[in-house]
Amino acid sequence: MARLIPDDWKNLAATGAAERERETLTLLEAALPEGYTVYHGVHWTRLNRAFSVFGEADFVIVSPAGRVMLVEQKAGFLRETPKGLVKVYLQTERNVSIQLAQTIERMHRRFTAAFGAGTYCIEALLFCPDYVVKQTAIAGIPPEGIVDATRKDRLVSIILAALPADEPKLPCAAKIHHFLSDELSLTPDTSALVGQAGTLVTRLSGGLATWARRLEFSPFRLRVVGTAGSGKTQLAVQVMKDAAASGKRVLYVCFNRPLADHIARVAPEGAKVANYHQLCDWIARDVGAVQDFQTPEAFGRLETVFADAPIGERWTFDVLIVDEGQDFQEAWVAALSRLIRPDGAWWWLEDPLQNLYMREPVALPGWTVLTETTNYRSPRDILDFVREKVGGAVPRAAGLVAGSPFDGSDISIASYDEAAGETVVDSTKRAITQALSLGFRKQDIAVLSFRGREGSALTALEHLGPHRLRSFTGKYDLFGSPEYRDGDVLLESIYRFKGQSAPCVVLTEVDFEAFDERAARKLFVGATRATMKLIVVASRRAALMLGANI
């Protein structure tokens, strides 16, 4: 049995394309003999230098003699073109040959610097288990180094033939493992379920959730101004857990009902979780002011009832957490202040860049302010995209810092031109198909409408092609809970999906006449929901303004 480094990979959740790589790891561990070592990059990262094995080489196999093989795995469909073997992503193509050549060249540079020229041996293998390569000459490596669908059952034997166990040790053999273990410094990510099941959220040791909770002052009034992916929601969950463990009463309040519903699933027992109007409804019911949610004035009346209602012991808390504070109104602060005990702690979490309703920030005089501009959630190329596109209209975005070690998510921008008969519905269907071809499961995909629920052409649909849509019906039950259609692909607006994330985000119906501040903020919110892959489906004019090649 081979040794796998890192060795507790089986305990990590994986999704999308990473699951296919885990299948390969299972095979390699069982089938390769003792003495072989497999270094892998499935959700493992080097945090201190922003380096990730994932994206450089999927697997690095070392023989007992110290011979090294780089394995690049390409699941799904490929395409053979005059320019070489390519992976197809909707309207863009990524040349596999070039990518593999670059990976080999980079590794050669590293090894030469570490061990000296001529002291090591690097082999390369392209593993495409779902595709038959017809023209091996265009793959960029010798035919014997290609393991396609016709030879996938021979993967291990081909590796063993290239990396014999009984050959003399190479001069660098003693240093290889030290280099790969220490120089690459593989450190495990910890995945946490926050929001949708299956969402991978990177929890970094230097983030808010680990050090903001160490702050002490009285009265405790902390305003955390943190960008998307900085760890605000994780911080909120940890504060709730701390309070529950200490026997304190804790209340979490946000703006979006979907976020409140998701947080309720991971909150500790005893914690109260609600969006603002849900909280108003609870207190209104206590005083006998039951609302008819079928009327448009219901939520405004709830705000008034809450503001005027007497507050008893039942509704007083030791810890109060406000999330999505940028969406709160000034009048709500005074109403909420009555729920916190005199010696209680009040946390206010907000992101000005996600202020889609263009509201003035609430005044919190005398509060301590903590600012965090590092995004740990979004792959680095997605954050580069956000800084470039959004930063011109909203300067605050230009100063964001990339904290994720992952790169190369390969943002896709697909365009539609309804005047020419290209509908956004068809383009969105193709985007979902693309996501599935990359290995993402339906439950890993969130389709987010740029237009909002009321203006979306998708809202009334129950299906997109073969895909059933899970979407908000626009109706509430007698208790104010939203009603959803049954489905397996989530359809939401960017407004309702704030505070949440998904491995693959299809940001669709992106359209604007001018890329102004409002459009830039909406693009920011939509793009930063993706933890692994972003696909943008935009009108032709919007795609051109975003720099797409059409």
Secondary structure, DSSP 8 states (H G I E B T S, - for coil): --EEESS-GGGS---THHHHHHHHHHHHHHHS-TT-EEEE-SSEEBTTTTB-STTT-SEEEE-TT--EEEEEE--S-EEEETTEEEEEETTEEEEHHHHHHHHHHHHHHHHHHHH-TTS--EEEEEE-TT---S-GGGSSS-GGGEE-TTTGGGHHHHHHHHS-SSS---TTHHHHHHIIIIITT-EE--EE--SSTT--EE--TTSHHHHGGG---SS-EEEEEE-TTSSHHHHHHHHHHHHHHTT--EEEEES-HHHHHHHHHHS-TT-EEEEHHHHHHHHHHHTT----TTSTTHHHHHHHHHHHS---GGG-EEEEEE-SGGG--HHHHHHHHTTEEEEEEEEEEE-GGG-TT-------TT-EEEEE-EESSS-HHHHHHHHHHHTTTSHHHHT-EE--S------EEEEE-GGGT--HHHHHHHHHHHHHHTT--GGGEEEEETT-TTT-SSTT-SEETTEEEEEEEEEE-TTS-EEE---SEEEEETTTTTT--EEEEEEEEE--SS--HHHHHHHHHHHTTEEEEEEEEEEHHHHHHTT---
